[in-house]
Amino acid sequence: MNRFLSGKAVRSAVAAAAMGTLFVGGAAIAAVEPGQQVSEADLAARLGPATPVVLMEATALREQPRNAVRPGLSVPSGVQVRAYQRIYNEDGHWSFIRVDDALGWVPSSVLN
């Protein structure tokens, strides 16, 4: 069964994961406070400018860049999103994206 989360629920979950505890390649991913509304300008200031990309296949946002993390909001293929940060870990290449008001991680392979 596919579970859909509101943008606020995904933001809160991503924020909890990013609150100074997630380190990738020695760099901490910028913290976003739980429940905080985050503007494009604020995200860009924390994570660098966004790159507009399109999802090549349907995928789900994840709270952390890990395969074992339960998928959240399902996003269909063909949707334009904004990618802020890309990392590599033992689970592969991941991108931190924004879809409307939702934030989360997706495998970089689904982005064009």
Residue, then its C-alpha position, 0 to 999 in steps of 0.5 A: m500500500n502506498r502512503f501519501l504524506s502531506g507536504k508538512a509531514v514530509r517537511s517535518a520528517v526531513a527536518a528531523a533527519a537533518m537537524g545536525t545528525l546527518f553527515v555525508g562525506g564529512a559535511a552536515i546537511a543544512a538543518v531545517e527546523p521541524g514544522q518550519q516553512v522554508s522559502e526558496a531563498d532560505l533553502a538556497a542560502r542553506l543548501g546552494p541554488a536549486t537546479p530545475v529537473v524533471l522526474m523521469e519515473a515515478t518515485a517517493l520522497r524519503e526522509q533520509p538518503r537511504n534505501a531502508v527508509r520508508p518511502g513517503l509522498s509519491v511523486p509521478s513521472g514528468v513532474q518538474v522539481r528543484a534539486y538542491q543537494r546531491i550526495y553519495n553513500e553506500d545506497g547510491h547517489w541521492s538528491f534532496i529535492r523540493v516538490d511544491d511544498a514537500l522536501g525529501w530525498v530521491p535516487s538521483s537516477v530518477l532525475n533528468 
